[in-house]
Amino acid sequence: MGIPVVFIILAIVAVAAALMMVTSRNAVHSALWLVLNFATIAVFYVVLNAPFIAMVQITVYAGAIMVLFLFVIMLLGAERLRGAGGPGGERFHQATATLLGVLLLTAVALMLLSGETGGTAVATMPDSSPRALGFALFETYVFPFEVTGVLLIAAIIGVAIFTLRKKPGVKA
């Protein structure tokens, strides 16, 4: 009975952190709420008996990626989020978000009330060792892994280009 209680507590913390991340007006605070969300996901992995993936979640996402996010936020000076531009932009976004949230909650409620579990087959426990993960990453998923690397390099180049300042009197 302990695991469902842990799951429910973690789910509440993860959803609350995600809501705070989305509703925060300060970009740095949003990034810190995202760190809390990443940490709860790591604890989910520990509960699912995948400690290596939990460690990778903390190291890569809550560590390196969030440092990169905070660096970009500080570099671009975007600590304070500005409202959506245009006539009625913010009201439109709020109405759309509310509608989509209600639709999502309705779909989840209908799925839970229908009582269908999707089957009774027991899933086999996958091998979550670092060796198996390495083989899967570098044998099965080589192309997506390389594409991710290229996209990260393109993002770094894009940030560098956006931060260039034109000097007065110099033609570029």
N, C-alpha and C positions, 0 to 999 in steps of 0.2 A: 504493500500500500504506500510505501515511501516514495517510489518513483513517480506515480501520478501527482502526488502533492508537490514534489520538486518541479515537475513539468509545468503544473499550473502556476506556481510562483514565478518560475522563469518566464513563462509566457506573458504573465501580467507585467513583469519588469520590462521585457523586450517590447511589448506593445506600447507601454507608457513612454519608454525612451524614444521609440520611433515617433510617437505623437509629439513629444517635446522637441525632437529634432526638426520636425516639419514645421511646427508652429513658432519656433524661436525666431526673433527678429535679428539676433546677433549671429553672424556666421560662425564665429569662434565657439559660441555656446552650442550651435547646431552640430559642429564637428565633435565637441566633447560628448554630446548626447549620443552621437553615432559610435563613439568609442565604447560607451556603456552598452549599446546594442550589440556591438561586436563581441564584447566580453560575455554577455549572456548567451550568444550563439556558441561561443567556445565552451561554456558550461553545458549547453545542450549536447555538444559532441562528447564531452566527458561522460554524461549520463548515458549516451548511446554506445559507450565503450569504444570510443575512437580517440584515444589521448593524443596520438600524433597529429591528427587533423586539428584538435583543439589547440595544441601548441603552435601549429602553423597559423591558425586563425589569429591567435594573440600576437605572434611575432610579425607576421606579414601585414595583416589588416589593421589591428589595433596599434601596432607599432609603426612600421615603415609607411604604409599608405596614409595613415592619419597625420604623420609628420609631414608628408608631401602635401596633403590637403591644407594643413595649417600654414605651411610655407607659401603656398600659392595664395591663400586668403590674405596673408600679411603682405606678400609681394605686390599684389594688385590693389591693396588698400580697400578691400571689400568687406570690412568687419560688419558694418551696418548694412542690412539688406534694404533695398529700396522697393517700394510698391510697384505693382505692374503698371506700365504706362498705358495710355490710350483712354478713350472715354468708357467709363464703367469697367475698366479692366480688372480691378481688384474684386468687385462684386461678382463679375462673371466667373473668375477663378474660384471664389468661395462657393458659389452656387454649383459649379461643375464638380468641385471636390466633394461637396455635401451629397450631391446626387450619386456620384460614383461610390462613395462610402456607404450610402444606404443600399445601393444595389449589391455591393459586396457582402454586407451583413445579411441581406435578404437571401442571397445565394447560399451562404454558409448555414443560415438557419434552416432553409429548405433541405439542404443536404443532411444536416443533423437530424431533422425531424422525419426524413424519409426512412431512416433506419437501415438503409442498405450499407453494408460494409465493403462490398466489392468482391467478396469471396472469402473462403476460409483457408486458403493455402498459406503455409508457413514459409516465410522467406528464409533463405539460407544466409548465414552470417558471412559477409564478404571479408576478404583478407584486407585489413587496414594497416598492415605493416609498412614501414617506409620503403622497403624493397618492392613490395607489390605496387605501391603508389608510384614509385619511380618507373617501374616497367610500364604501367598504364600510361603515365604521362609522356614518356619518351618513345613508346612503341605505338600506342593506339592514338594518342592525341598530340602528335608532333606538330601537325599543321596549325591547329588552334593555339598551341603554345607559342609558336613562332609569330602568328598573326597578333597575338596579345603583345609580344615584345615590340613589334613594329608599331602598333598603335600607341604604346607608351612612349616610344621615341618620338613619334609624331606629335604627341601631346606636349612633350618637353620642348620641342622646337617651336610649337605654337605659342606656348607661354613665353618663351624667349623673344619671339617676334612681337607679341603684344606688349611686352614691357620695354621695348626699345623706345627711346625718346628722341625726337628730332632736335638737333641742336640749332639754335637760331643762326641764320646766315649760311648754313651748310645745305647744299642741294644733295638729295639722295637719289 
